[in-house]
């Protein structure tokens, strides 16, 4: 995953962080990244993600690699209010 992000970033003269944020921005309109930072340089870098346009092929490649990552563990504690709300 990291190598693919770096490859896309190099081709777009962007940083890997900008590619990751651009991917989130390319999802549904109600999904919004909320990156945290303590340095103005990182804030400026993050803001640059809005100018990064991922092609349909790049999005497909990223989603394909993401789909192959095995997730382990529960997102919410078992029987918690949040788990019950989501049915997971």
PyMOL Python script that loads the backbone (N, CA, C, O; Angstrom):
from pymol import cmd

cmd.read_pdbstr("""\
ATOM      1  N   UNK A   1       0.824  -1.181   0.000  1.00  0.00           N
ATOM      2  CA  UNK A   1       0.000   0.000   0.000  1.00  0.00           C
ATOM      3  C   UNK A   1       0.873   1.251   0.000  1.00  0.00           C
ATOM      4  O   UNK A   1       0.654   2.182  -0.775  1.00  0.00           O
ATOM      5  N   UNK A   2       1.859   1.250   0.880  1.00  0.00           N
ATOM      6  CA  UNK A   2       2.744   2.412   0.991  1.00  0.00           C
ATOM      7  C   UNK A   2       3.485   2.660  -0.312  1.00  0.00           C
ATOM      8  O   UNK A   2       3.623   3.803  -0.748  1.00  0.00           O
ATOM      9  N   UNK A   3       3.964   1.582  -0.935  1.00  0.00           N
ATOM     10  CA  UNK A   3       4.697   1.744  -2.192  1.00  0.00           C
ATOM     11  C   UNK A   3       3.807   2.316  -3.288  1.00  0.00           C
ATOM     12  O   UNK A   3       4.251   3.157  -4.069  1.00  0.00           O
ATOM     13  N   UNK A   4       2.562   1.872  -3.353  1.00  0.00           N
ATOM     14  CA  UNK A   4       1.627   2.407  -4.349  1.00  0.00           C
ATOM     15  C   UNK A   4       1.362   3.885  -4.094  1.00  0.00           C
ATOM     16  O   UNK A   4       1.349   4.680  -5.033  1.00  0.00           O
ATOM     17  N   UNK A   5       1.153   4.258  -2.845  1.00  0.00           N
ATOM     18  CA  UNK A   5       0.912   5.669  -2.509  1.00  0.00           C
ATOM     19  C   UNK A   5       2.124   6.513  -2.878  1.00  0.00           C
ATOM     20  O   UNK A   5       1.980   7.600  -3.436  1.00  0.00           O
ATOM     21  N   UNK A   6       3.320   6.014  -2.569  1.00  0.00           N
ATOM     22  CA  UNK A   6       4.544   6.754  -2.920  1.00  0.00           C
ATOM     23  C   UNK A   6       4.669   6.915  -4.437  1.00  0.00           C
ATOM     24  O   UNK A   6       5.047   7.981  -4.924  1.00  0.00           O
ATOM     25  N   UNK A   7       4.349   5.849  -5.180  1.00  0.00           N
ATOM     26  CA  UNK A   7       4.435   5.898  -6.649  1.00  0.00           C
ATOM     27  C   UNK A   7       3.471   6.949  -7.203  1.00  0.00           C
ATOM     28  O   UNK A   7       3.849   7.755  -8.053  1.00  0.00           O
ATOM     29  N   UNK A   8       2.249   6.940  -6.728  1.00  0.00           N
ATOM     30  CA  UNK A   8       1.260   7.922  -7.194  1.00  0.00           C
ATOM     31  C   UNK A   8       1.706   9.333  -6.807  1.00  0.00           C
ATOM     32  O   UNK A   8       1.595  10.264  -7.604  1.00  0.00           O
ATOM     33  N   UNK A   9       2.206   9.484  -5.592  1.00  0.00           N
ATOM     34  CA  UNK A   9       2.660  10.793  -5.121  1.00  0.00           C
ATOM     35  C   UNK A   9       3.788  11.339  -5.993  1.00  0.00           C
ATOM     36  O   UNK A   9       3.790  12.517  -6.351  1.00  0.00           O
ATOM     37  N   UNK A  10       4.728  10.492  -6.325  1.00  0.00           N
ATOM     38  CA  UNK A  10       5.848  10.920  -7.172  1.00  0.00           C
ATOM     39  C   UNK A  10       5.346  11.389  -8.532  1.00  0.00           C
ATOM     40  O   UNK A  10       5.806  12.407  -9.050  1.00  0.00           O
ATOM     41  N   UNK A  11       4.415  10.659  -9.102  1.00  0.00           N
ATOM     42  CA  UNK A  11       3.870  11.016 -10.410  1.00  0.00           C
ATOM     43  C   UNK A  11       3.062  12.297 -10.413  1.00  0.00           C
ATOM     44  O   UNK A  11       2.871  12.910 -11.463  1.00  0.00           O
ATOM     45  N   UNK A  12       2.590  12.704  -9.256  1.00  0.00           N
ATOM     46  CA  UNK A  12       1.765  13.915  -9.168  1.00  0.00           C
ATOM     47  C   UNK A  12       2.486  15.061  -8.466  1.00  0.00           C
ATOM     48  O   UNK A  12       1.891  16.104  -8.194  1.00  0.00           O
ATOM     49  N   UNK A  13       3.770  14.862  -8.175  1.00  0.00           N
ATOM     50  CA  UNK A  13       4.546  15.863  -7.441  1.00  0.00           C
ATOM     51  C   UNK A  13       3.809  16.252  -6.157  1.00  0.00           C
ATOM     52  O   UNK A  13       3.653  17.429  -5.832  1.00  0.00           O
ATOM     53  N   UNK A  14       3.368  15.228  -5.450  1.00  0.00           N
ATOM     54  CA  UNK A  14       2.625  15.411  -4.199  1.00  0.00           C
ATOM     55  C   UNK A  14       3.308  14.583  -3.119  1.00  0.00           C
ATOM     56  O   UNK A  14       4.236  13.824  -3.400  1.00  0.00           O
ATOM     57  N   UNK A  15       2.849  14.732  -1.901  1.00  0.00           N
ATOM     58  CA  UNK A  15       3.379  13.924  -0.811  1.00  0.00           C
ATOM     59  C   UNK A  15       2.451  12.727  -0.584  1.00  0.00           C
ATOM     60  O   UNK A  15       1.284  12.765  -0.974  1.00  0.00           O
ATOM     61  N   UNK A  16       2.959  11.679   0.039  1.00  0.00           N
ATOM     62  CA  UNK A  16       2.087  10.553   0.371  1.00  0.00           C
ATOM     63  C   UNK A  16       0.882  10.977   1.223  1.00  0.00           C
ATOM     64  O   UNK A  16      -0.219  10.458   1.041  1.00  0.00           O
ATOM     65  N   UNK A  17       1.086  11.902   2.134  1.00  0.00           N
ATOM     66  CA  UNK A  17      -0.028  12.381   2.956  1.00  0.00           C
ATOM     67  C   UNK A  17      -1.095  13.036   2.083  1.00  0.00           C
ATOM     68  O   UNK A  17      -2.289  12.854   2.321  1.00  0.00           O
ATOM     69  N   UNK A  18      -0.676  13.787   1.085  1.00  0.00           N
ATOM     70  CA  UNK A  18      -1.638  14.427   0.190  1.00  0.00           C
ATOM     71  C   UNK A  18      -2.419  13.393  -0.613  1.00  0.00           C
ATOM     72  O   UNK A  18      -3.609  13.575  -0.871  1.00  0.00           O
ATOM     73  N   UNK A  19      -1.756  12.313  -1.008  1.00  0.00           N
ATOM     74  CA  UNK A  19      -2.445  11.247  -1.746  1.00  0.00           C
ATOM     75  C   UNK A  19      -3.477  10.589  -0.839  1.00  0.00           C
ATOM     76  O   UNK A  19      -4.607  10.342  -1.262  1.00  0.00           O
ATOM     77  N   UNK A  20      -3.102  10.307   0.393  1.00  0.00           N
ATOM     78  CA  UNK A  20      -4.039   9.685   1.331  1.00  0.00           C
ATOM     79  C   UNK A  20      -5.257  10.576   1.561  1.00  0.00           C
ATOM     80  O   UNK A  20      -6.390  10.096   1.567  1.00  0.00           O
ATOM     81  N   UNK A  21      -5.023  11.862   1.750  1.00  0.00           N
ATOM     82  CA  UNK A  21      -6.138  12.796   1.959  1.00  0.00           C
ATOM     83  C   UNK A  21      -6.970  12.950   0.686  1.00  0.00           C
ATOM     84  O   UNK A  21      -8.195  13.054   0.751  1.00  0.00           O
ATOM     85  N   UNK A  22      -6.308  12.965  -0.466  1.00  0.00           N
ATOM     86  CA  UNK A  22      -7.043  13.076  -1.733  1.00  0.00           C
ATOM     87  C   UNK A  22      -7.934  11.852  -1.927  1.00  0.00           C
ATOM     88  O   UNK A  22      -9.039  11.964  -2.459  1.00  0.00           O
ATOM     89  N   UNK A  23      -7.454  10.680  -1.495  1.00  0.00           N
ATOM     90  CA  UNK A  23      -8.277   9.473  -1.601  1.00  0.00           C
ATOM     91  C   UNK A  23      -9.536   9.619  -0.747  1.00  0.00           C
ATOM     92  O   UNK A  23     -10.633   9.287  -1.198  1.00  0.00           O
ATOM     93  N   UNK A  24      -9.386  10.109   0.474  1.00  0.00           N
ATOM     94  CA  UNK A  24     -10.555  10.310   1.340  1.00  0.00           C
ATOM     95  C   UNK A  24     -11.509  11.320   0.702  1.00  0.00           C
ATOM     96  O   UNK A  24     -12.724  11.119   0.699  1.00  0.00           O
ATOM     97  N   UNK A  25     -10.957  12.396   0.166  1.00  0.00           N
ATOM     98  CA  UNK A  25     -11.792  13.422  -0.478  1.00  0.00           C
ATOM     99  C   UNK A  25     -12.528  12.877  -1.701  1.00  0.00           C
ATOM    100  O   UNK A  25     -13.580  13.397  -2.071  1.00  0.00           O
ATOM    101  N   UNK A  26     -11.984  11.839  -2.329  1.00  0.00           N
ATOM    102  CA  UNK A  26     -12.606  11.261  -3.530  1.00  0.00           C
ATOM    103  C   UNK A  26     -13.742  10.290  -3.188  1.00  0.00           C
ATOM    104  O   UNK A  26     -14.416   9.782  -4.084  1.00  0.00           O
ATOM    105  N   UNK A  27     -13.948  10.040  -1.914  1.00  0.00           N
ATOM    106  CA  UNK A  27     -15.028   9.148  -1.488  1.00  0.00           C
ATOM    107  C   UNK A  27     -16.349   9.922  -1.502  1.00  0.00           C
ATOM    108  O   UNK A  27     -16.442  10.966  -2.148  1.00  0.00           O
ATOM    109  N   UNK A  28     -17.322   9.449  -0.830  1.00  0.00           N
ATOM    110  CA  UNK A  28     -18.634  10.111  -0.779  1.00  0.00           C
ATOM    111  C   UNK A  28     -18.498  11.555  -0.291  1.00  0.00           C
ATOM    112  O   UNK A  28     -17.598  11.873   0.486  1.00  0.00           O
ATOM    113  N   UNK A  29     -19.394  12.415  -0.751  1.00  0.00           N
ATOM    114  CA  UNK A  29     -19.293  13.845  -0.423  1.00  0.00           C
ATOM    115  C   UNK A  29     -19.441  14.130   1.069  1.00  0.00           C
ATOM    116  O   UNK A  29     -19.001  15.176   1.545  1.00  0.00           O
ATOM    117  N   UNK A  30     -20.051  13.216   1.803  1.00  0.00           N
ATOM    118  CA  UNK A  30     -20.229  13.447   3.237  1.00  0.00           C
ATOM    119  C   UNK A  30     -19.073  12.877   4.067  1.00  0.00           C
ATOM    120  O   UNK A  30     -19.068  13.002   5.291  1.00  0.00           O
ATOM    121  N   UNK A  31     -18.107  12.259   3.409  1.00  0.00           N
ATOM    122  CA  UNK A  31     -16.915  11.764   4.102  1.00  0.00           C
ATOM    123  C   UNK A  31     -15.838  12.833   4.009  1.00  0.00           C
ATOM    124  O   UNK A  31     -15.419  13.216   2.916  1.00  0.00           O
ATOM    125  N   UNK A  32     -15.400  13.306   5.155  1.00  0.00           N
ATOM    126  CA  UNK A  32     -14.454  14.417   5.203  1.00  0.00           C
ATOM    127  C   UNK A  32     -13.266  14.042   6.083  1.00  0.00           C
ATOM    128  O   UNK A  32     -13.453  13.603   7.218  1.00  0.00           O
ATOM    129  N   UNK A  33     -12.044  14.210   5.573  1.00  0.00           N
ATOM    130  CA  UNK A  33     -10.880  13.920   6.416  1.00  0.00           C
ATOM    131  C   UNK A  33     -10.708  15.011   7.474  1.00  0.00           C
ATOM    132  O   UNK A  33     -10.965  16.187   7.219  1.00  0.00           O
ATOM    133  N   UNK A  34     -10.278  14.608   8.639  1.00  0.00           N
ATOM    134  CA  UNK A  34     -10.001  15.557   9.715  1.00  0.00           C
ATOM    135  C   UNK A  34      -8.577  15.277  10.206  1.00  0.00           C
ATOM    136  O   UNK A  34      -8.387  14.666  11.258  1.00  0.00           O
ATOM    137  N   UNK A  35      -7.583  15.728   9.439  1.00  0.00           N
ATOM    138  CA  UNK A  35      -6.198  15.456   9.847  1.00  0.00           C
ATOM    139  C   UNK A  35      -5.782  16.369  11.001  1.00  0.00           C
ATOM    140  O   UNK A  35      -6.169  17.535  11.067  1.00  0.00           O
ATOM    141  N   UNK A  36      -5.007  15.820  11.878  1.00  0.00           N
ATOM    142  CA  UNK A  36      -4.480  16.621  12.980  1.00  0.00           C
ATOM    143  C   UNK A  36      -3.035  16.993  12.705  1.00  0.00           C
ATOM    144  O   UNK A  36      -2.309  16.240  12.056  1.00  0.00           O
ATOM    145  N   UNK A  37      -2.627  18.116  13.180  1.00  0.00           N
ATOM    146  CA  UNK A  37      -1.239  18.529  13.001  1.00  0.00           C
ATOM    147  C   UNK A  37      -0.863  19.535  14.076  1.00  0.00           C
ATOM    148  O   UNK A  37      -1.723  20.211  14.641  1.00  0.00           O
ATOM    149  N   UNK A  38       0.411  19.623  14.347  1.00  0.00           N
ATOM    150  CA  UNK A  38       0.922  20.600  15.307  1.00  0.00           C
ATOM    151  C   UNK A  38       1.843  21.620  14.638  1.00  0.00           C
ATOM    152  O   UNK A  38       2.322  22.557  15.277  1.00  0.00           O
ATOM    153  N   UNK A  39       2.078  21.421  13.348  1.00  0.00           N
ATOM    154  CA  UNK A  39       3.016  22.290  12.641  1.00  0.00           C
ATOM    155  C   UNK A  39       2.329  22.932  11.447  1.00  0.00           C
ATOM    156  O   UNK A  39       1.565  22.284  10.732  1.00  0.00           O
ATOM    157  N   UNK A  40       2.604  24.190  11.245  1.00  0.00           N
ATOM    158  CA  UNK A  40       2.002  24.933  10.141  1.00  0.00           C
ATOM    159  C   UNK A  40       2.403  24.319   8.800  1.00  0.00           C
ATOM    160  O   UNK A  40       1.618  24.334   7.852  1.00  0.00           O
ATOM    161  N   UNK A  41       3.624  23.777   8.716  1.00  0.00           N
ATOM    162  CA  UNK A  41       4.074  23.164   7.464  1.00  0.00           C
ATOM    163  C   UNK A  41       3.192  21.976   7.093  1.00  0.00           C
ATOM    164  O   UNK A  41       2.870  21.778   5.921  1.00  0.00           O
ATOM    165  N   UNK A  42       2.808  21.199   8.080  1.00  0.00           N
ATOM    166  CA  UNK A  42       1.944  20.044   7.823  1.00  0.00           C
ATOM    167  C   UNK A  42       0.529  20.487   7.469  1.00  0.00           C
ATOM    168  O   UNK A  42      -0.129  19.854   6.644  1.00  0.00           O
ATOM    169  N   UNK A  43       0.064  21.549   8.075  1.00  0.00           N
ATOM    170  CA  UNK A  43      -1.251  22.095   7.732  1.00  0.00           C
ATOM    171  C   UNK A  43      -1.261  22.523   6.266  1.00  0.00           C
ATOM    172  O   UNK A  43      -2.197  22.216   5.529  1.00  0.00           O
ATOM    173  N   UNK A  44      -0.225  23.226   5.856  1.00  0.00           N
ATOM    174  CA  UNK A  44      -0.130  23.667   4.464  1.00  0.00           C
ATOM    175  C   UNK A  44      -0.033  22.471   3.524  1.00  0.00           C
ATOM    176  O   UNK A  44      -0.637  22.468   2.452  1.00  0.00           O
ATOM    177  N   UNK A  45       0.727  21.453   3.929  1.00  0.00           N
ATOM    178  CA  UNK A  45       0.826  20.237   3.120  1.00  0.00           C
ATOM    179  C   UNK A  45      -0.549  19.581   2.987  1.00  0.00           C
ATOM    180  O   UNK A  45      -0.957  19.195   1.891  1.00  0.00           O
ATOM    181  N   UNK A  46      -1.252  19.459   4.098  1.00  0.00           N
ATOM    182  CA  UNK A  46      -2.581  18.845   4.076  1.00  0.00           C
ATOM    183  C   UNK A  46      -3.537  19.615   3.176  1.00  0.00           C
ATOM    184  O   UNK A  46      -4.311  19.009   2.435  1.00  0.00           O
ATOM    185  N   UNK A  47      -3.494  20.918   3.230  1.00  0.00           N
ATOM    186  CA  UNK A  47      -4.369  21.733   2.397  1.00  0.00           C
ATOM    187  C   UNK A  47      -4.106  21.510   0.908  1.00  0.00           C
ATOM    188  O   UNK A  47      -5.012  21.644   0.085  1.00  0.00           O
ATOM    189  N   UNK A  48      -2.865  21.171   0.568  1.00  0.00           N
ATOM    190  CA  UNK A  48      -2.515  20.913  -0.826  1.00  0.00           C
ATOM    191  C   UNK A  48      -3.223  19.698  -1.397  1.00  0.00           C
ATOM    192  O   UNK A  48      -3.268  19.526  -2.615  1.00  0.00           O
ATOM    193  N   UNK A  49      -3.775  18.857  -0.543  1.00  0.00           N
ATOM    194  CA  UNK A  49      -4.479  17.657  -1.014  1.00  0.00           C
ATOM    195  C   UNK A  49      -5.710  18.009  -1.838  1.00  0.00           C
ATOM    196  O   UNK A  49      -6.117  17.220  -2.690  1.00  0.00           O
ATOM    197  N   UNK A  50      -6.306  19.160  -1.610  1.00  0.00           N
ATOM    198  CA  UNK A  50      -7.501  19.527  -2.383  1.00  0.00           C
ATOM    199  C   UNK A  50      -7.174  19.753  -3.851  1.00  0.00           C
ATOM    200  O   UNK A  50      -8.067  19.701  -4.697  1.00  0.00           O
ATOM    201  N   UNK A  51      -5.916  20.002  -4.166  1.00  0.00           N
ATOM    202  CA  UNK A  51      -5.508  20.224  -5.550  1.00  0.00           C
ATOM    203  C   UNK A  51      -5.069  18.935  -6.243  1.00  0.00           C
ATOM    204  O   UNK A  51      -4.794  18.940  -7.443  1.00  0.00           O
ATOM    205  N   UNK A  52      -5.003  17.842  -5.504  1.00  0.00           N
ATOM    206  CA  UNK A  52      -4.593  16.558  -6.073  1.00  0.00           C
ATOM    207  C   UNK A  52      -5.827  15.849  -6.618  1.00  0.00           C
ATOM    208  O   UNK A  52      -6.776  15.583  -5.880  1.00  0.00           O
ATOM    209  N   UNK A  53      -5.811  15.551  -7.884  1.00  0.00           N
ATOM    210  CA  UNK A  53      -6.919  14.848  -8.528  1.00  0.00           C
ATOM    211  C   UNK A  53      -6.451  13.445  -8.899  1.00  0.00           C
ATOM    212  O   UNK A  53      -5.550  13.275  -9.721  1.00  0.00           O
ATOM    213  N   UNK A  54      -7.066  12.458  -8.292  1.00  0.00           N
ATOM    214  CA  UNK A  54      -6.736  11.074  -8.589  1.00  0.00           C
ATOM    215  C   UNK A  54      -7.569  10.598  -9.768  1.00  0.00           C
ATOM    216  O   UNK A  54      -8.765  10.877  -9.848  1.00  0.00           O
ATOM    217  N   UNK A  55      -6.935   9.884 -10.675  1.00  0.00           N
ATOM    218  CA  UNK A  55      -7.648   9.351 -11.835  1.00  0.00           C
ATOM    219  C   UNK A  55      -8.506   8.155 -11.401  1.00  0.00           C
ATOM    220  O   UNK A  55      -8.267   7.570 -10.344  1.00  0.00           O
ATOM    221  N   UNK A  56      -9.491   7.799 -12.207  1.00  0.00           N
ATOM    222  CA  UNK A  56     -10.275   6.597 -11.889  1.00  0.00           C
ATOM    223  C   UNK A  56      -9.387   5.352 -11.741  1.00  0.00           C
ATOM    224  O   UNK A  56      -9.648   4.503 -10.890  1.00  0.00           O
ATOM    225  N   UNK A  57      -8.352   5.246 -12.559  1.00  0.00           N
ATOM    226  CA  UNK A  57      -7.444   4.103 -12.463  1.00  0.00           C
ATOM    227  C   UNK A  57      -6.675   4.115 -11.142  1.00  0.00           C
ATOM    228  O   UNK A  57      -6.521   3.076 -10.501  1.00  0.00           O
ATOM    229  N   UNK A  58      -6.198   5.283 -10.743  1.00  0.00           N
ATOM    230  CA  UNK A  58      -5.477   5.383  -9.465  1.00  0.00           C
ATOM    231  C   UNK A  58      -6.397   5.034  -8.298  1.00  0.00           C
ATOM    232  O   UNK A  58      -5.999   4.321  -7.377  1.00  0.00           O
ATOM    233  N   UNK A  59      -7.627   5.540  -8.342  1.00  0.00           N
ATOM    234  CA  UNK A  59      -8.590   5.209  -7.286  1.00  0.00           C
ATOM    235  C   UNK A  59      -8.858   3.705  -7.262  1.00  0.00           C
ATOM    236  O   UNK A  59      -8.931   3.098  -6.194  1.00  0.00           O
ATOM    237  N   UNK A  60      -9.004   3.114  -8.438  1.00  0.00           N
ATOM    238  CA  UNK A  60      -9.243   1.680  -8.527  1.00  0.00           C
ATOM    239  C   UNK A  60      -8.059   0.896  -7.968  1.00  0.00           C
ATOM    240  O   UNK A  60      -8.246  -0.071  -7.229  1.00  0.00           O
ATOM    241  N   UNK A  61      -6.848   1.308  -8.316  1.00  0.00           N
ATOM    242  CA  UNK A  61      -5.646   0.633  -7.813  1.00  0.00           C
ATOM    243  C   UNK A  61      -5.563   0.726  -6.291  1.00  0.00           C
ATOM    244  O   UNK A  61      -5.271  -0.262  -5.616  1.00  0.00           O
ATOM    245  N   UNK A  62      -5.823   1.917  -5.757  1.00  0.00           N
ATOM    246  CA  UNK A  62      -5.789   2.093  -4.301  1.00  0.00           C
ATOM    247  C   UNK A  62      -6.857   1.246  -3.628  1.00  0.00           C
ATOM    248  O   UNK A  62      -6.583   0.581  -2.629  1.00  0.00           O
ATOM    249  N   UNK A  63      -8.062   1.263  -4.163  1.00  0.00           N
ATOM    250  CA  UNK A  63      -9.145   0.481  -3.567  1.00  0.00           C
ATOM    251  C   UNK A  63      -8.866  -1.017  -3.665  1.00  0.00           C
ATOM    252  O   UNK A  63      -9.207  -1.773  -2.755  1.00  0.00           O
ATOM    253  N   UNK A  64      -8.246  -1.449  -4.771  1.00  0.00           N
ATOM    254  CA  UNK A  64      -7.911  -2.855  -4.927  1.00  0.00           C
ATOM    255  C   UNK A  64      -6.915  -3.289  -3.859  1.00  0.00           C
ATOM    256  O   UNK A  64      -7.095  -4.330  -3.226  1.00  0.00           O
ATOM    257  N   UNK A  65      -5.873  -2.503  -3.659  1.00  0.00           N
ATOM    258  CA  UNK A  65      -4.875  -2.836  -2.640  1.00  0.00           C
ATOM    259  C   UNK A  65      -5.513  -2.799  -1.249  1.00  0.00           C
ATOM    260  O   UNK A  65      -5.246  -3.671  -0.422  1.00  0.00           O
ATOM    261  N   UNK A  66      -6.342  -1.807  -0.994  1.00  0.00           N
ATOM    262  CA  UNK A  66      -7.012  -1.718   0.305  1.00  0.00           C
ATOM    263  C   UNK A  66      -7.896  -2.927   0.572  1.00  0.00           C
ATOM    264  O   UNK A  66      -7.967  -3.406   1.703  1.00  0.00           O
ATOM    265  N   UNK A  67      -8.563  -3.419  -0.449  1.00  0.00           N
ATOM    266  CA  UNK A  67      -9.474  -4.548  -0.266  1.00  0.00           C
ATOM    267  C   UNK A  67      -8.741  -5.830   0.112  1.00  0.00           C
ATOM    268  O   UNK A  67      -9.352  -6.766   0.628  1.00  0.00           O
ATOM    269  N   UNK A  68      -7.447  -5.878  -0.141  1.00  0.00           N
ATOM    270  CA  UNK A  68      -6.665  -7.078   0.161  1.00  0.00           C
ATOM    271  C   UNK A  68      -6.000  -7.038   1.534  1.00  0.00           C
ATOM    272  O   UNK A  68      -5.360  -8.006   1.944  1.00  0.00           O
ATOM    273  N   UNK A  69      -6.150  -5.931   2.239  1.00  0.00           N
ATOM    274  CA  UNK A  69      -5.579  -5.821   3.583  1.00  0.00           C
ATOM    275  C   UNK A  69      -6.533  -6.487   4.565  1.00  0.00           C
ATOM    276  O   UNK A  69      -7.714  -6.148   4.636  1.00  0.00           O
ATOM    277  N   UNK A  70      -6.002  -7.432   5.312  1.00  0.00           N
ATOM    278  CA  UNK A  70      -6.829  -8.146   6.283  1.00  0.00           C
ATOM    279  C   UNK A  70      -6.971  -7.305   7.553  1.00  0.00           C
ATOM    280  O   UNK A  70      -5.980  -6.903   8.163  1.00  0.00           O
ATOM    281  N   UNK A  71      -8.198  -7.054   7.928  1.00  0.00           N
ATOM    282  CA  UNK A  71      -8.501  -6.302   9.140  1.00  0.00           C
ATOM    283  C   UNK A  71      -8.778  -7.307  10.254  1.00  0.00           C
ATOM    284  O   UNK A  71      -9.559  -8.241  10.072  1.00  0.00           O
ATOM    285  N   UNK A  72      -8.147  -7.118  11.389  1.00  0.00           N
ATOM    286  CA  UNK A  72      -8.415  -8.019  12.503  1.00  0.00           C
ATOM    287  C   UNK A  72      -8.906  -7.210  13.695  1.00  0.00           C
ATOM    288  O   UNK A  72      -8.537  -6.050  13.876  1.00  0.00           O
ATOM    289  N   UNK A  73      -9.733  -7.839  14.490  1.00  0.00           N
ATOM    290  CA  UNK A  73     -10.267  -7.163  15.664  1.00  0.00           C
ATOM    291  C   UNK A  73     -11.551  -6.426  15.340  1.00  0.00           C
ATOM    292  O   UNK A  73     -11.886  -6.193  14.178  1.00  0.00           O
ATOM    293  N   UNK A  74     -12.243  -6.072  16.375  1.00  0.00           N
ATOM    294  CA  UNK A  74     -13.507  -5.368  16.241  1.00  0.00           C
ATOM    295  C   UNK A  74     -13.266  -3.864  16.232  1.00  0.00           C
ATOM    296  O   UNK A  74     -12.335  -3.370  16.869  1.00  0.00           O
ATOM    297  N   UNK A  75     -14.101  -3.152  15.517  1.00  0.00           N
ATOM    298  CA  UNK A  75     -14.004  -1.699  15.493  1.00  0.00           C
ATOM    299  C   UNK A  75     -14.495  -1.125  16.818  1.00  0.00           C
ATOM    300  O   UNK A  75     -13.926  -0.175  17.355  1.00  0.00           O
ATOM    301  N   UNK A  76     -15.563  -1.725  17.328  1.00  0.00           N
ATOM    302  CA  UNK A  76     -16.152  -1.287  18.595  1.00  0.00           C
ATOM    303  C   UNK A  76     -16.123  -2.442  19.588  1.00  0.00           C
ATOM    304  O   UNK A  76     -16.165  -3.602  19.179  1.00  0.00           O
ATOM    305  N   UNK A  77     -16.053  -2.149  20.876  1.00  0.00           N
ATOM    306  CA  UNK A  77     -16.110  -3.225  21.861  1.00  0.00           C
ATOM    307  C   UNK A  77     -17.405  -4.028  21.703  1.00  0.00           C
ATOM    308  O   UNK A  77     -18.472  -3.458  21.478  1.00  0.00           O
ATOM    309  N   UNK A  78     -17.302  -5.327  21.821  1.00  0.00           N
ATOM    310  CA  UNK A  78     -18.454  -6.212  21.674  1.00  0.00           C
ATOM    311  C   UNK A  78     -19.542  -5.800  22.662  1.00  0.00           C
ATOM    312  O   UNK A  78     -19.263  -5.516  23.827  1.00  0.00           O
ATOM    313  N   UNK A  79     -20.788  -5.772  22.180  1.00  0.00           N
ATOM    314  CA  UNK A  79     -21.969  -5.424  22.973  1.00  0.00           C
ATOM    315  C   UNK A  79     -21.985  -3.977  23.471  1.00  0.00           C
ATOM    316  O   UNK A  79     -22.772  -3.635  24.354  1.00  0.00           O
ATOM    317  N   UNK A  80     -21.122  -3.130  22.910  1.00  0.00           N
ATOM    318  CA  UNK A  80     -21.148  -1.718  23.302  1.00  0.00           C
ATOM    319  C   UNK A  80     -22.301  -1.023  22.571  1.00  0.00           C
ATOM    320  O   UNK A  80     -22.857  -1.567  21.617  1.00  0.00           O
ATOM    321  N   UNK A  81     -22.641   0.144  23.013  1.00  0.00           N
ATOM    322  CA  UNK A  81     -23.705   0.924  22.359  1.00  0.00           C
ATOM    323  C   UNK A  81     -23.406   1.121  20.890  1.00  0.00           C
ATOM    324  O   UNK A  81     -24.302   1.002  20.055  1.00  0.00           O
ATOM    325  N   UNK A  82     -22.145   1.424  20.557  1.00  0.00           N
ATOM    326  CA  UNK A  82     -21.777   1.675  19.158  1.00  0.00           C
ATOM    327  C   UNK A  82     -21.869   0.403  18.323  1.00  0.00           C
ATOM    328  O   UNK A  82     -22.331   0.438  17.183  1.00  0.00           O
ATOM    329  N   UNK A  83     -21.430  -0.717  18.888  1.00  0.00           N
ATOM    330  CA  UNK A  83     -21.520  -1.985  18.167  1.00  0.00           C
ATOM    331  C   UNK A  83     -22.985  -2.332  17.912  1.00  0.00           C
ATOM    332  O   UNK A  83     -23.333  -2.805  16.830  1.00  0.00           O
ATOM    333  N   UNK A  84     -23.823  -2.104  18.884  1.00  0.00           N
ATOM    334  CA  UNK A  84     -25.255  -2.397  18.719  1.00  0.00           C
ATOM    335  C   UNK A  84     -25.893  -1.500  17.677  1.00  0.00           C
ATOM    336  O   UNK A  84     -26.759  -1.948  16.926  1.00  0.00           O
ATOM    337  N   UNK A  85     -25.479  -0.230  17.615  1.00  0.00           N
ATOM    338  CA  UNK A  85     -26.035   0.693  16.612  1.00  0.00           C
ATOM    339  C   UNK A  85     -25.697   0.264  15.193  1.00  0.00           C
ATOM    340  O   UNK A  85     -26.522   0.381  14.287  1.00  0.00           O
ATOM    341  N   UNK A  86     -24.489  -0.231  15.009  1.00  0.00           N
ATOM    342  CA  UNK A  86     -24.045  -0.587  13.668  1.00  0.00           C
ATOM    343  C   UNK A  86     -24.308  -2.042  13.330  1.00  0.00           C
ATOM    344  O   UNK A  86     -24.151  -2.454  12.181  1.00  0.00           O
ATOM    345  N   UNK A  87     -24.710  -2.824  14.330  1.00  0.00           N
ATOM    346  CA  UNK A  87     -24.959  -4.242  14.086  1.00  0.00           C
ATOM    347  C   UNK A  87     -23.679  -5.040  13.952  1.00  0.00           C
ATOM    348  O   UNK A  87     -23.684  -6.135  13.389  1.00  0.00           O
ATOM    349  N   UNK A  88     -22.584  -4.503  14.464  1.00  0.00           N
ATOM    350  CA  UNK A  88     -21.286  -5.205  14.364  1.00  0.00           C
ATOM    351  C   UNK A  88     -20.691  -5.434  15.725  1.00  0.00           C
ATOM    352  O   UNK A  88     -19.607  -6.008  15.837  1.00  0.00           O
TER     353      UNK A  88
END
""", "prot")
cmd.dss("prot")
cmd.show_as("cartoon", "prot")
cmd.util.cbc("prot")
cmd.orient("prot")
